[in-house]
Amino acid sequence: MKRRDTGIVIVLAMIVVGSLHAAWDPDKKVDAIMKRVAGFSKCKSEVAASTDSGRRAELRERCGKLSQDLVRDKIDYRTFIGKRGETEDIFGDWFIDGSWFANSIYWDFLRVIDPRRMVRRFVRLPKQAGDLTRDGGVPDSAFFINTDIASITPAELIEADTLVKPHGKLTITGKKGEGKSEGFLAKDERGWDYICIIDPPMMQEQETSAEVVGGTLVRMAGYYVPLSAIITIQGTGNPEFDGKRGVVTRLVEGYKGHWSYHAFRDRREIRATKVFGAWIHNTDWVDHNTGISVVDVEGVPLVRYYIFDFGGSLGSWNVRTKEPRDGWEHYVDFGEFFSWPVKRPLRLLGLIRRPYQENTTTYSEAVGFFDSNVSALCYRANYPNMAWMAMTRDDGLWAARLLARYSEDQIRTVVNLASYTRKEDSDYIFRTLLDRRHSILREFGIAPAGDNGARAEGESSR
């Protein structure tokens, strides 16, 4: 190749790399928003601290202008400032740790006996979400950033995967605290902190793949989800881990504990996570897989609400393969328990059937049990998610329209990032994700539109 041609290639490569960094970068948008919110918060603090009446009037006017500008740009700035009273620190994920009990018994019981809910159900006017914009969407907030899903290229997805992978050897810095999956905390040669998880025995590639596929697809929609990637573990000096396949996830800066779905059940983007959970079959989308991040922005502590742990997606349920009933019933389903004396005889007579086939087998060790049978409106997590319980059809329709914007090329690329050894497994996951999306879109009256993903916007339940 001539020197001139080589120079042209280098220039073109630099342009391509530059465009990759310029396009899909939700963190860049978030940083800009948080700086504006920090400016508003500092202005409010100055008003409170000022003793000069003239200065206070000037500052109030300035704060009002900043607030108006944020509202005009559809930014729910109050969520970033946050209130600790609206969160719940629920450490662990065993029943006795509170999250299962609070949602399965306490909050669910209060929901059932709520007289306002009874009236709304009778008149068929469910409680609507309270954070809507005029067009029925949601503002940018500490929970969700509006993203142009269709503009994300496969090259950008690959680049993000490459970026998050550790540089050099991993140094173990601690034990993995919460959850049942086996893993450890580590730091790479750049100083980046990770949590690393390996697949359980007899489930090779299952949980690690689920983490990457599920987390990436949800992050593309605009939710705060840490980046994850598949690696071969090296450099730890621990023969139990070195040489094994693992999934690494960057630790979130300023982690302060968990938040509860019950506290934010009136937000559309939080209710509508039920649709994404149904699509990727994440039955572990519950309170103990959330995280509050508090970071200092220009001297102001600001909050973001993360969603963690997608190892319970696809055919995996973290430490075991999913069963056919997962997604249709809670892990301990009191409704099924109390209705058993009535339903059991009717099932024996063939008068009613379960919404799933009980006698089915897993596809493979890497896939587990992951089929196309899904209903977003009926989908259930391992234990009740109070925001999912509050989801209306309009909330679900909002999320379904987002699902329609993913292209098949994007979905195929995300599945490939899971690095399945067998092409058959990768192909099966890809096809099943498309089939589940098709079922969900059809459930909300949205018609899929060809090879590049469904792009219909108005085909709703009007």
N, C-alpha and C positions, 0 to 999 in steps of 0.2 A: 504494500500500500504506500502511495506517495505521501510525503510529509504534509502536503497541503490537504490531502484527503483525511489524513489522521487528525489534523487540526479541526477540520469540519466536524468529524465524528465526536471529538472531545467537546466542542462547543454545543453540539446537539445534545450530547449526554448531560452536560451541565444544565441546559434548558429543561430537559425532561426531569432531572432530579429536583431542580428548583420548583417546577410545577407541582411535583408530588408533595412538597412541603407546603405549598401555598394553598392547595385545595382543601382536602379533608383534615381539618385541624380544629376539632371542637374545643380543645383546651385553650386555643388562642382566643376564641370568642368568649369563653368563660372568663379568662383573665381580664379581658377588656371590660366586661360587665362588672366584675367584682371591683375593679378599680373605680368605676363610676359609683358603685354602691358605697365603697369606702369613703369617697369624697362627700357623699350625702351624709353618711353617719358622722364624719368629723365635723361637718357643718352643724348638725344637731347638737353635738357635744359642745361646740363653741357657744351656741345659743344658751345652753344651760350654765356654762361657766362665766358668761359675760355679765358684768355688773353695770354696764353703761346702757341706758335705755335706747339711745340712738343707735348704738352698735347692735344691740339685740334686734331692733327693727330691721336693720340692714341685713343681718344674718338670716332672719326669718324669711325675708323676701328671697334671698339667695337659695335657702333650703327649699322653699316652695317651687322655685324655678327648676332646681335639680330634680325634685320629686315629679313635677309635671313632665319633664323630659324623659324620665325613666318610664313613666306610665305610657307616654306617647309611643315609646319604642317597645311597648309590650314586655316590660321587665317587671316581674314581681319581686321588687327589691327587698321587701320585708322578710322574705323567706331566707335570704342570705344573712340578715342580721340575727334572726333566729330567737327562739325562746326555749330554754332548757326544760321548762315545764311541759312542753309538748312532746318530749321524748321519753323513752323508757330504756334504761340500761338492763338488757336481759342477757346475761352472760351464760353461755352453754346452750345445749340443745336437748337436754334430757327433760323428761316430763316434770320432774321435781324442781327444775330451775325456773319455772314460772311462765314461760312463753306458751307452752302447751296448755297449762291449766287456765291461764288468763283468757286465751282465745277460745278454747274448746268448751269451757264451762262458764266462766264469769261473763265475758263480753257477749258470747253467743246467747246466753240465757237472757241478758238484759235486752239484747236485740229482738229476741222472739216476743218478749212481753211488752215491748215498747208500744203504747197505745197510738202514738203518732204514726208509727210504721204500719200498724193494723189498719188505720184509716186510709193511709196512702195506698196500701195494697187493695183495699176494698174499692176505692174509686179509680184504681189503676193509674195513679199519678205518683210515681216514685220520686224520692228526693233527688233533685238535680245537683250536679257538682257546682261548687261555689267559686271556682277560679277561672271562669271561661272568659275568652275574648269575644268580641262582637260577632266574629265569624264562626264561633263554636269551637275554636281551637283553645290552646293554653298558652300562657305567656312563658317566656324564658324565666327560669327560677332556679332555686337551689336544689330542685328535684329533677329538672328536665330542661334541656336546651334544644330548641327547634333546629332540626338539621335537614338539609336537602339530601335525603337518602339516595335518590337516583343519581346524584352527581358524584358519588363515591366510586372510584374506579377500582378494579381488581388490583392494579399495580399499587395503589395506595394502601389497600388491605395487606398486601404482602410486605410493603415497606414498614407498616406499623408493627407487624409480626417480627420482622427482622430487628427493629429498633428495641423492642422490649426484651429480646433474648439476652441473657447475661454475657458480658465480655470476660473471657478468660475463665479461670477456675472459680468455683463457688466455695465460700468459707461459711461453714455452719455457725450461726450466731445464737441459736436457741431452739427450744422445742416448740412444735406447733401446739398452741394452747387449746383452742376450742374445736369442736367437731369430732367426728369419728374417723375420718380419713387419716392415713399414715403420711407423715411428712415432717418438714423442719423449716426453720427460718434461716435465711442465708444472705450473704452479701457478695456481690461480684467485684471484679477488679476496678470498676468505676466508682464503687461505693454505693451502688443502688441496692436497696433492701427488697427482698423477695420472700414469699412463702412458696415452698415447693411441695407438691403432693405426688405420690406414686400410686399406681393402680393396685387395688386389692388383689389377692390371689384368685386365680380363675376368672379374672375380669380384665385381662391385659388390653390396654388401649381404650377401655370403655369409659372410665371416669375422667381420665385426662382429656380425651377427645371431647367429651360432653362439656367440660369447662371452657375449652377454646371456642367450640362452635356456638354454644348457647350464649356465652358472654360477649362474643364479637357481634353477633346478630342484634342483641339488645343494645349494645353500646352504639351501633350504627343508627338506631332510632333516635338517640338523644339522651338516654339515661346515663347517669354516672356509674360506670362499670370499669374497674381497673383492667388494664391490658394483661393478657395471658398468652403464653406460647409453649409449644412442645419442645423439650430439649432431651438430650442424653446427658445425665448428671455426671459431672467430672470434677475432680479436684477436691472433694470434701475430705478425702482420707478415710472415709467410712465405707468399708466393703459392702455394708447393707444397702447403700445407695449408689455408689459409683458404678457407672456403666449401665444403670437402669434408665428406662424411659420415665420422664416426669413432666409435670406441667408447672411452670413458674408464673406467678402473678405478682406484679409490683405492689408493695405495701402502700397503702394510702397515707399521705402526709397528714399529721394532726389527728389521727384516729382517737376518738373519745368514747366509743361505746356504740350501742345499738339504738335504733329508733323503731317505733311501732307503727304498723299499718293502721291500727285503730285510731291513732292520733291524727292521721291525715287522710281519713277515709272519705272526705268530701272533696278531694282534689281529683280532677278527671284523669290526669296522667298517672296517678297512683292507683286508682280503681282499674284503669285500662291495662295495667300490667298483667291482669288475668288473661287477656288475649295473647300477649306474648308468651306467657307461661304455657298456655294451651298449645301454641305453635311449636315451641321447642320441647314441650312435654317436661317442664320443670316443676315437679311436685314439691320441691323443697324451697319454694318461693314464700318464705315466712319470716317472722320478726327476727329470728336469730341470725338471719343472713342479710343483715343490713348494717350500715356503718355511718356514723356521724364524723365528718371531718371539720375541724376548726383550724383555720390557718390565718396567719397575720398578713393582712394586705394594707400596706402603707400605714401601719400602726393600728389597724382596726381588725379585731377578730371576726372573721366571717365563716359562715356555716355552709356545708354542702352535704347532701344526703345520698349515700352510695347504696348500691345493690351488689351483694357479694354472692359468691359460691354458686356456680352453675354446674357443679359436678353431679347434681341431681337431675340433669336434663337428658334428653334423648332416651336411650334405653337404660341409663344408669340411675340408681338411687344411692349414690355414694358407695356404701359398703356392700351393697347387694344389687342384683339385677332387678329391674322393675317387674311387677306382676301385672296381669291384665286389668285388675281393678284399680291400679294406681291412676290417678287423674279423674276417676269417676266416684271414688269414695275416699273419705278421710282415713288416715291410718287407724284411728279408733273412731268409728262412725256411729254416734249415738242414734241418729235417725234410722240407720239400718238395723241397729240393735233392737230398738223399741218397736219397729214395724215388722220384725222378723216373724212373730206369731201369725200375722196376717199375710204377709207376702210369701212366706215359705209354702203354704198349701197351694196358693195360686200359681206359684212357679212350678210345683210338682204337677199341677193340672195343665200346665202349658198356657195358662191364661195371661200371664205376664212374663216378661223376660228381662234379664239384666241388659244394660246397654253395651256390654262387652262379652266376648267369648271367653269362657273360663278355661277351657282346655286348649291352650295354645303353647307354642314353643318359642324359644329365643331364636333369632336369626343366626347369630354367631357369638363367639366370646367377646369380640370387640364391639359389637352392636348391642347385644342384650335384647330386651323386648321393647321394640319401638315400632308401632304400627300406624296406619293412616286413620284409624277410628278416633275421631275427636269432635268435641262440641265446646266452643269457647264459652258459651253461655252457661254450660253445665260443669265446666272444669273445676276441679277441687285440688287444693294443696294437701300436704300430709296432715296438717291440722288447719282449722279455719283461719283464713286471711280476711280480716274484717273489712278491708278496702274492697276485696273481691266480692264479698257479700253485698256491698253497697253499689256495685257496678250496674248501671242502667244500659239499655240497648244503645242509647246515644253515646255513652262512654265507650262501649265496645266498637261502635261504628267508627268513632274517631281513630281508634287503634287499628282497626281493619284497613282503613284507608292508608295508614302508614305501611302496613304489611304489603299492600298492593304496589308500593313503590320500589320494593326490592326487585332487582333483575335476577334472572337465572344465572348469569355470569357471576354476579356478586355472591350468590348462595353457593355456587359450585366452588368458588375461590375460598370461601370461609371453610367449607367442608375439607378442602384440600389442605388447609392449614393444620388440620388435626393429624395429618401424617399417618393415615391408616396404612398398615402393611399390605393389606389385600385391597385391590381395586374394587372387588365385589362389595366390600363393606362400605367403602366411600360412595360408590354408586347407589347403594341401598339407602344410606342416610340422605343423600341428595334427593332421590326420588320421593322418599317419605316426607321430607320437609316440604317439597312442592305439593304433594298430595294433601298434607295437613293444611297448608295455606289455602289451597283450592277449596277445601271443605269449610274453612273459617270464612273466607270471602263469600262463598255461596250462602252461608248462614246469615250474613249481613246484607245480602242482596247486591254484592259487588261482583261483577263478571270479570274473571281473569282475562287478560288481553295478550295472548300470544307468547312468543319466545322470550321477550325482554321483560317479562313481569307484567302484572296487571297494573295499569296506570289510571284506571277509572276513578273519577273523583265524586261523581254525583249519583252513581247507581246505588242508591241507598234504599232504606225501607220507607221511602216517601209514599 
